[in-house]
Amino acid sequence: MMSRSAHAAGLFCLLSGLCLAQAHGQDQTPFQCQPVTCSTLLPSTPVDDSGTNDCAYRAGNLWWVDYVAGSLTWSDHRSVKPVIVAIFDDGAYIDHEDLRHQLWTNEAEVHGKSGVDDDGNGYVDDLHGWDFVDNGPDVSPKGECRSRFSHGTLMASLVAAERNNGTGIAAPGSDGARLMILRVVGCNRGVDDDADPKRLTRALDYATRMGAQILSFSSHWNATTPELDKAFAEIADRRDARHPAIVVASVPNKGEPQTGYPAAYTFRRIVRAIPIGNDDMISPGTTVAPPGLNLGAPSACVIGAGAAPDHYLLEQGSSNSTAILSGLLAGIWSSPPYARLRTDEFLARVVQGRMVETPRRSKPGSRMPYLEGVPLADACLLETERRKARVCPQPGSQREPRP
């Protein structure tokens, strides 16, 4: 269901020559900040924002940040009105150096009493989210997830890894997103830890009641229920929804016959991430997506946070596209021109009115609905005379040539 590569750490070593210590009683070595080469995309220097000191960005390894003009979502100060992004995944290591300062925090619980449901929402001590698998406040990965890299940690970092902390990576939502961690799947063998409709329904209700504006699903499932359909319809389609939210949905790219949910829903607040690989091409195995708000985002050769045994790793897959798109939308939405827009206003004016209409498009795919390519997600609508990005089209040209 989710993109988990058992060989990710070895791949990172082979491609970069910079192997981190493995989990055999060895201490981890510091994250190495030299250029990594794994495709025509890396390294991609010079970087758009030379003042950002995160070592992977300075080394030119975060090609995907500049590819979506992500530096335009960064500001000289943290957003005064950050966008809450809920990560529906296998949990996350919230003490990771690139995540610990990027979390959504339930202020009532932080300032309340331990063991008490201080805000009366039915969840005790839910400081940064909730574990809906084991029904508790500890949102860290459990079971076998502890012995391999955490998919949820990786996704959270691609949304909003801390910027300018001198290590690791940055992300499009670094300055404008806060992460709500929702553990909705596990990874124990022999145990039904897959996406459960009842569990997902509870998690959807929690996320939106607690203020999440973007729901990021870097996973998909083929079975649904009327109750789950109704929950998604309430959030992602109903015009007078009490707690509307944008659902960013993964479109699989491994030749799956079905798009899977939530991308298969045709609700109007669904934004689908179409995985883009080398040279502006749609990933060859990408499943057919329904018409709607479909935006191409990077999927290949993406470095993000993980644990354990590696604090950072290089990954491929449509999951990456979803997290990057979620972070980009949060970064744009939290910026001064758009921070006051309500959900449907942001979708109509920014996503539909500007991002879907961008002159930047992927190369044509081999089948419908990709024969004319898809619009490439970017933050070029934030470009000013003072702040520019190389990827944004220049006046008088259809698109800026890539370096």
C-alpha positions in Angstrom: 0.0 0.0 0.0 2.6 2.5 1.0 6.0 3.1 -0.7 8.5 1.4 1.6 11.8 0.3 0.1 13.7 -2.2 2.1 16.8 -1.3 0.2 16.6 2.5 0.6 19.6 2.7 2.9 21.8 0.5 0.7 20.7 2.5 -2.4 21.7 5.8 -0.6 25.1 4.3 0.1 25.7 3.0 -3.4 24.7 6.2 -5.1 26.4 8.7 -2.8 29.3 6.7 -1.4 28.3 8.2 2.0 26.9 5.3 4.0 25.4 5.9 7.3 26.1 3.4 10.1 23.7 0.5 10.1 21.7 -0.8 13.1 24.1 -3.4 14.3 25.1 -1.8 17.5 27.0 1.0 15.7 26.4 4.7 16.4 24.9 6.7 13.6 27.3 9.0 11.8 26.3 12.6 11.1 24.3 13.3 8.0 26.7 13.8 5.1 26.3 16.9 3.0 28.0 16.2 -0.3 26.2 16.0 -3.7 24.3 12.8 -4.4 23.9 11.6 -7.9 21.1 9.2 -8.8 19.6 10.6 -12.0 19.7 13.5 -14.4 18.0 15.5 -11.6 20.7 15.5 -9.0 22.6 17.5 -8.1 20.7 20.6 -9.2 22.8 23.6 -8.4 22.9 26.5 -7.9 20.1 26.6 -5.4 17.3 29.2 -5.5 17.8 30.4 -2.0 21.5 30.6 -1.1 20.7 31.9 2.4 19.2 28.6 3.5 21.7 26.6 5.4 20.2 23.1 5.5 23.1 21.0 4.3 21.3 18.8 1.8 19.8 21.9 0.2 23.2 23.7 0.1 24.7 20.6 -1.5 22.1 20.7 -4.3 20.4 17.5 -3.3 16.9 18.9 -2.8 16.2 19.3 -6.5 12.5 18.8 -5.8 12.3 21.9 -3.6 13.5 24.2 -6.5 11.5 22.2 -9.0 8.3 23.3 -7.4 9.7 26.8 -6.7 9.5 25.9 -3.0 11.9 28.6 -1.9 9.2 31.2 -2.8 7.1 29.8 0.1 9.9 30.6 2.6 9.9 33.9 4.5 12.2 35.8 6.8 10.0 34.7 9.8 7.7 31.9 10.6 4.1 32.2 9.4 1.9 34.0 11.9 -1.0 31.8 10.7 0.5 28.4 9.8 -1.6 25.8 8.0 -2.1 22.5 9.8 -1.3 19.5 7.7 -2.5 16.1 9.0 -0.2 13.2 8.1 -2.2 10.0 7.8 0.4 7.3 8.0 2.3 4.8 10.3 3.2 7.5 12.8 6.4 9.7 13.0 9.4 10.2 15.2 8.5 13.6 16.4 11.8 14.1 18.2 13.7 14.0 14.9 15.8 17.1 14.5 13.9 18.1 11.4 10.4 17.6 12.9 10.5 18.5 16.6 9.9 22.2 16.1 7.4 21.8 13.2 4.5 20.1 15.1 1.0 21.1 15.6 0.4 21.4 19.3 -2.9 21.0 21.2 -2.5 23.9 23.6 -5.2 22.8 25.9 -3.4 19.5 26.6 0.1 21.1 26.8 -1.1 23.4 29.5 -3.4 20.9 31.1 -3.0 17.9 33.4 -1.4 14.7 32.4 -3.9 11.8 32.2 -6.9 14.3 31.8 -8.9 15.1 28.6 -8.4 18.8 29.2 -10.2 20.0 26.0 -13.0 17.4 26.2 -12.5 16.1 22.7 -12.5 12.4 23.8 -8.7 12.0 23.5 -6.4 12.2 26.6 -3.1 13.9 26.3 -3.3 14.3 22.5 -0.4 16.7 22.3 0.5 16.4 18.6 -2.0 14.0 17.2 -3.2 10.5 18.0 -2.4 6.8 17.4 -5.6 5.3 16.0 -4.1 1.8 15.7 -3.3 1.3 19.4 -5.6 4.1 20.6 -3.1 6.3 22.5 -1.3 9.7 22.4 2.1 8.2 21.5 2.3 8.8 17.7 5.7 7.2 17.1 5.9 4.1 14.9 5.3 0.8 16.7 6.2 -2.9 16.3 8.3 -3.8 13.3 8.3 -0.1 12.1 10.8 0.5 14.9 13.4 -1.6 13.1 13.1 0.0 9.7 12.7 3.5 8.3 9.4 5.2 9.2 7.3 6.1 6.1 5.3 8.6 8.2 8.5 10.3 9.3 9.7 10.6 5.7 6.3 12.1 4.6 6.2 14.6 7.5 9.7 15.8 6.6 8.8 16.3 2.9 5.9 18.4 4.0 7.6 20.6 6.6 11.1 19.7 7.6 12.6 22.5 9.6 14.6 25.1 7.6 17.8 26.8 8.6 18.6 24.5 11.4 22.0 23.7 9.9 21.3 20.0 9.1 19.2 17.7 7.1 16.7 19.0 4.6 14.2 21.8 4.0 10.7 21.5 2.5 8.1 23.7 0.7 6.0 23.9 3.9 9.0 24.5 6.3 7.9 28.0 7.2 4.1 27.7 6.7 3.0 24.2 7.8 2.5 22.5 11.2 2.3 18.8 11.4 -0.5 16.8 13.0 0.6 13.2 13.2 -2.1 10.6 12.9 -1.1 6.9 13.1 -3.7 5.0 11.1 -1.7 2.0 9.9 0.9 -0.3 11.4 3.4 -2.7 10.0 3.3 -5.8 12.1 3.4 -9.1 10.3 0.4 -11.4 10.7 -1.7 -8.5 12.1 -4.3 -6.6 10.3 -2.6 -3.2 10.4 -3.8 -2.0 7.0 -6.1 1.0 6.6 -9.3 0.2 8.5 -12.4 2.1 7.4 -13.6 2.7 11.0 -10.2 3.8 12.1 -9.9 6.2 9.2 -13.4 7.6 9.8 -12.4 8.4 13.4 -9.1 10.0 12.3 -10.9 12.1 9.7 -13.3 13.4 12.3 -10.4 14.1 14.8 -8.2 15.9 12.2 -10.9 18.3 11.0 -12.4 19.0 14.4 -8.9 19.9 15.7 -8.3 22.3 12.8 -6.4 20.5 10.1 -6.8 22.3 6.8 -4.9 19.9 4.6 -5.2 16.1 5.0 -2.2 14.3 3.4 -2.7 10.7 2.3 0.5 9.2 0.9 -1.3 5.8 0.7 -4.3 4.3 -1.0 -6.8 1.5 -0.4 -9.3 -0.3 -2.7 -12.0 -1.2 -0.3 -14.3 1.3 1.3 -17.6 1.5 3.2 -20.6 3.8 3.1 -19.6 5.3 6.4 -16.1 6.2 5.2 -17.5 7.5 1.9 -19.9 9.7 3.9 -17.0 11.0 6.1 -14.9 12.0 3.0 -17.9 13.5 1.3 -18.6 15.7 4.3 -15.1 17.0 4.4 -14.2 17.1 0.8 -17.4 17.8 -1.1 -20.3 19.2 1.0 -20.6 23.0 0.4 -21.8 23.8 3.9 -19.4 21.4 5.6 -18.7 22.4 9.2 -15.0 21.5 8.9 -14.0 21.5 5.2 -10.5 20.5 4.3 -8.4 19.8 1.3 -7.5 16.1 0.8 -4.2 15.6 -1.0 -4.3 12.1 -2.4 -1.7 9.8 -3.8 -2.1 8.3 -7.3 -0.1 5.0 -7.4 2.6 4.6 -9.9 3.5 0.9 -9.8 1.1 -0.3 -12.4 -1.8 -0.8 -10.1 -5.1 -1.4 -11.9 -7.1 0.9 -9.6 -6.4 4.4 -8.5 -7.5 3.6 -5.0 -9.1 5.8 -2.4 -9.1 8.7 -1.6 -7.8 9.6 -5.1 -10.7 7.7 -6.7 -13.2 10.0 -5.1 -14.4 12.8 -7.5 -15.1 15.2 -4.6 -14.3 18.8 -5.4 -11.8 19.3 -2.5 -9.6 16.3 -3.6 -6.3 17.4 -5.0 -4.4 14.5 -6.6 -0.6 14.2 -6.8 0.5 12.9 -10.1 4.1 11.4 -9.7 6.7 13.1 -11.9 10.1 11.5 -12.5 13.1 12.4 -14.7 12.9 15.1 -17.3 9.3 16.3 -16.6 7.9 12.8 -17.4 4.9 11.2 -15.7 6.0 8.1 -13.9 5.4 5.3 -16.5 3.3 3.0 -14.1 1.0 5.8 -13.0 -2.6 4.7 -12.7 -5.4 6.5 -14.5 -6.7 9.3 -12.3 -10.2 10.8 -12.4 -10.6 14.3 -13.9 -10.3 17.1 -11.4 -7.5 19.0 -9.6 -4.5 16.9 -10.7 -1.1 18.4 -10.3 2.3 16.8 -11.1 4.8 16.7 -8.3 8.3 15.1 -7.9 8.5 11.4 -7.0 12.0 10.2 -7.8 15.3 10.7 -6.1 13.9 12.4 -3.0 15.9 12.7 0.2 13.9 12.9 3.5 14.0 12.1 7.2 13.8 8.5 8.4 14.6 6.4 11.4 15.9 3.8 12.2 18.6 3.0 11.4 19.1 6.0 9.1 18.1 9.6 10.0 18.0 10.4 6.3 17.5 8.4 3.2 16.8 8.6 -0.5 13.4 7.3 -1.7 11.3 6.9 -4.8 7.5 6.7 -5.2 4.2 8.5 -5.5 4.1 8.9 -1.7 6.8 11.5 -2.1 4.7 13.5 -4.7 1.8 13.6 -2.2 3.8 14.9 0.7 5.7 17.5 -1.4 2.4 18.8 -2.9 0.8 19.0 0.6 3.7 21.0 1.9 3.6 23.3 -1.2 -0.1 24.0 -0.8 0.4 24.8 2.9 3.4 27.1 2.1 1.3 29.0 -0.4 -1.8 29.1 1.7 0.0 30.5 4.7 1.7 33.3 2.7 0.4 36.9 3.2 -1.5 37.1 -0.1 -3.6 34.0 0.7 -3.5 33.4 4.4 -7.0 34.8 5.0 -8.7 32.7 2.3 -11.2 30.1 3.4 -10.8 26.6 2.1 -13.1 26.9 -1.0 -11.7 30.3 -1.8 -8.2 29.0 -1.7 -9.1 26.1 -4.0 -11.0 28.3 -6.5 -8.7 31.3 -6.6 -5.3 29.6 -6.2 -5.4 25.9 -7.0 -8.0 26.0 -9.8 -7.5 29.6 -10.9 -3.7 29.7 -10.9 -1.9 26.4 -10.3 -4.0 24.3 -12.7 -3.6 27.0 -15.3 0.2 27.2 -15.1 2.1 27.1 -18.4 4.4 24.5 -16.8 3.3 21.1 -17.8 4.7 17.6 -17.7 5.6 15.8 -20.9 2.7 13.9 -22.5 1.9 10.5 -21.0 1.2 7.4 -23.0 -2.5 7.1 -22.2 -5.6 9.0 -21.1 -5.9 11.3 -19.3 -2.2 12.1 -19.5 -1.9 12.5 -23.3 -1.4 16.2 -23.0 0.6 16.0 -19.8 -0.5 17.5 -16.4 0.1 20.9 -14.9 3.2 20.9 -12.7 2.7 22.1 -9.2 4.7 25.2 -8.3 4.7 28.3 -6.2 5.4 30.7 -9.1 2.3 32.7 -8.2 4.3 34.0 -5.2 7.1 35.3 -7.4 7.9 39.0 -7.1 10.7 41.3 -8.5 12.6 40.7 -5.3 12.0 36.9 -5.0 12.3 34.7 -8.1 12.8 31.0 -8.9 14.6 29.7 -11.9 11.8 27.2 -12.7 9.1 29.9 -13.1 8.2 30.9 -16.7 9.5 34.4 -17.6 7.5 37.1 -19.4 7.2 36.4 -23.1 8.1 32.7 -22.9 6.1 29.6 -22.3 8.4 28.2 -19.8 11.9 28.7 -18.4 14.4 26.1 -19.6 15.6 23.8 -16.9 19.4 24.0 -16.0 
